[in-house]
Amino acid sequence: MSVLKVIEVLAHSETSWEDATAKAVSKASKSVKHIRSVYVQEQSATVVDGKVSQYRVNVKLTFEIE
């Protein structure tokens, strides 16, 4: 039987929401092992001078506990 845990992670990117999501998973995987899935819970962006300057995501990562 496997036991799974969910944590919430915030990340940002100057490129896209997809890149922000990838960065969240990449950074978390350095200290959290066995990540199984990522759920993008919320997306937002900051705007400077009428242009999107930063994409932000709030994600939930699911991983297996050893």
DACOR-V626077 format. One record per backbone hydrogen bond with DSSP energy under -1.0 kcal/mol. CO is the residue of the C=O (numbers start at 1). NH is the residue of the N-H. Records with the same first field share a line. If there is no record, write none. Layout:
BEGIN
CO = NH + NH
END
This chain:
BEGIN
3 = 65
5 = 63
7 = 61
9 = 59
11 = 57
13 = 55
16 = 20
17 = 21
18 = 22
19 = 23
20 = 24
21 = 25
22 = 26
23 = 27
24 = 28
25 = 29
27 = 30
28 = 31 + 32
34 = 64
37 = 62
39 = 60
42 = 58
44 = 56
46 = 53 + 54
48 = 51
51 = 48
54 = 46
55 = 13
56 = 44
57 = 11
58 = 41 + 42
59 = 9
60 = 39
61 = 7
62 = 36 + 37
63 = 5
END
